[in-house]
């Protein structure tokens, strides 16, 4: 599977994303595993990072039996672009204020000006997928609707 989809019913989000397997194989394997399980997570518009829908995934919120690997930097950036899907990984105990265990976060960037500056400093995340061009305009509008509406549930699905 070289593609996944993010869906959110209230906004109508249904964004197909091409996995960047050559650039971020470990991150893509993690996303594929989530998609194969049709994993759903609470999500919200990010506070610090600009035009981003954040899908935080503490290890306790992951589907039962899913692997929780340490994800090495691969195709990492601090400045995601419109259409980028990034996976951030923070090791257990590495950052004050996070739940116990490994912490993962999918960032869906829908506009220019994205930056991964958190209250605890700059981080890098792995650019591991891109919203496909034909889905990007609608995804941008749908992400703006999520920003206005507040918290939602985003599902990661196979295509």
C-alpha positions as CSV (number, residue, x, y, z in Angstrom):
1,X,0.0,0.0,0.0
2,X,1.6,3.2,-1.2
3,X,-1.4,5.4,-0.1
4,X,-3.4,6.0,3.0
5,X,-6.4,8.2,3.6
6,X,-7.3,10.5,6.5
7,X,-11.1,10.9,7.1
8,X,-13.2,13.1,9.4
9,X,-16.9,13.0,8.9
10,X,-18.0,16.4,10.3
11,X,-15.7,18.4,8.1
12,X,-15.9,16.0,5.1
13,X,-12.2,15.4,5.2
14,X,-11.2,12.5,2.9
15,X,-7.6,13.2,2.0
16,X,-5.6,10.5,0.1
17,X,-1.9,10.7,0.8
18,X,1.0,9.1,-1.0
19,X,3.5,7.5,1.4
20,X,7.1,8.6,0.8
21,X,8.4,5.0,1.3
22,X,11.9,5.7,-0.1
23,X,12.4,8.8,2.0
24,X,10.8,7.6,5.3
25,X,10.4,3.8,5.4
26,X,10.1,3.4,9.1
27,X,7.5,6.2,9.5
28,X,5.6,4.8,6.5
29,X,5.5,1.3,8.0
30,X,4.0,2.8,11.2
31,X,1.3,4.7,9.2
32,X,0.6,1.6,7.2
33,X,0.0,-0.4,10.4
34,X,-2.4,2.3,11.7
35,X,-4.2,2.3,8.3
36,X,-4.5,-1.5,8.2
37,X,-6.3,-1.2,11.6
38,X,-8.5,1.8,10.6
39,X,-7.2,3.5,13.7
40,X,-9.1,6.5,14.9
41,X,-7.8,9.2,17.2
42,X,-8.9,12.5,18.8
43,X,-7.4,15.3,16.8
44,X,-7.4,19.1,17.0
45,X,-6.0,22.2,15.4
46,X,-2.4,22.7,16.6
47,X,-1.7,25.7,18.8
48,X,2.0,26.3,18.2
49,X,2.8,25.0,14.7
50,X,0.6,27.0,12.4
51,X,-1.7,25.5,9.8
52,X,-1.6,21.9,11.2
53,X,-4.2,19.4,12.3
54,X,-2.5,17.5,15.1
55,X,-3.2,13.8,15.8
56,X,-1.5,13.1,19.1
57,X,-1.0,9.4,19.8
58,X,0.4,8.5,23.2
59,X,1.3,4.8,23.3
60,X,-1.7,4.2,25.5
61,X,-4.1,5.4,22.8
62,X,-2.6,3.1,20.0
63,X,-4.5,0.0,18.9
64,X,-3.9,-3.0,21.0
65,X,-1.0,-5.1,19.7
66,X,0.5,-2.4,17.5
67,X,4.3,-2.1,17.5
68,X,5.6,1.0,19.2
69,X,9.1,1.4,17.6
70,X,11.5,4.2,18.3
71,X,11.2,6.1,15.0
72,X,14.6,7.5,13.8
73,X,14.9,10.8,12.0
74,X,14.2,10.2,8.3
75,X,13.4,13.0,5.8
76,X,13.1,15.2,8.9
77,X,12.2,18.9,9.0
78,X,11.2,21.6,11.3
79,X,9.4,23.5,8.5
80,X,6.6,21.3,6.9
81,X,5.0,22.6,3.8
82,X,1.3,22.6,2.7
83,X,0.2,19.1,2.0
84,X,3.0,17.4,4.1
85,X,2.1,14.7,6.5
86,X,4.7,14.4,9.3
87,X,5.3,11.8,12.0
88,X,6.9,13.0,15.2
89,X,8.3,10.6,17.7
90,X,9.2,11.4,21.3
91,X,10.8,8.7,23.4
92,X,9.3,7.9,26.8
93,X,10.5,10.4,29.4
94,X,12.2,12.7,26.8
95,X,9.8,15.6,27.2
96,X,8.2,17.1,30.3
97,X,4.4,16.9,30.4
98,X,3.7,14.0,28.0
99,X,1.9,10.9,29.1
100,X,4.0,7.8,30.1
101,X,5.5,5.8,27.3
102,X,6.5,6.6,23.7
103,X,4.6,9.4,22.1
104,X,3.7,9.8,18.4
105,X,2.0,12.6,16.6
106,X,0.8,12.9,13.0
107,X,0.8,16.4,11.7
108,X,-1.4,17.2,8.6
109,X,-0.2,20.5,7.3
110,X,-2.6,22.4,5.2
111,X,-1.0,25.8,4.6
112,X,2.2,27.7,4.3
113,X,4.1,28.8,7.4
114,X,4.3,25.5,9.3
115,X,7.0,25.3,12.0
116,X,7.7,22.7,14.6
117,X,8.4,25.1,17.5
118,X,6.8,23.7,20.7
119,X,6.7,25.2,24.2
120,X,9.7,23.0,25.0
121,X,11.7,24.0,21.9
122,X,12.2,23.1,18.3
123,X,11.6,19.6,17.1
124,X,11.9,17.8,13.8
125,X,9.4,15.4,12.4
126,X,9.6,13.0,9.5
127,X,7.9,14.0,6.3
128,X,6.5,10.6,5.4
129,X,3.5,11.3,3.2
130,X,1.9,14.0,1.0
131,X,-1.7,14.8,0.3
132,X,-2.1,14.1,-3.4
133,X,-2.5,17.1,-5.6
134,X,-6.1,16.4,-6.6
135,X,-7.2,16.2,-3.0
136,X,-5.3,19.1,-1.6
137,X,-7.7,22.0,-2.3
138,X,-10.6,20.2,-0.6
139,X,-8.3,19.0,2.3
140,X,-7.3,22.6,2.9
141,X,-10.9,23.7,3.2
142,X,-11.8,20.8,5.4
143,X,-8.8,21.4,7.7
144,X,-9.9,25.0,8.0
145,X,-13.4,23.7,9.0
146,X,-11.8,21.5,11.7
147,X,-9.9,24.6,13.0
148,X,-13.2,26.5,13.4
149,X,-15.2,23.5,14.8
150,X,-12.6,22.3,17.4
151,X,-11.7,18.8,18.4
152,X,-12.6,15.9,16.1
153,X,-11.8,12.2,15.4
154,X,-9.6,11.4,12.5
155,X,-9.3,7.9,11.1
156,X,-6.3,6.6,9.2
157,X,-7.4,4.2,6.5
158,X,-6.0,2.2,3.6
159,X,-6.8,3.3,0.1
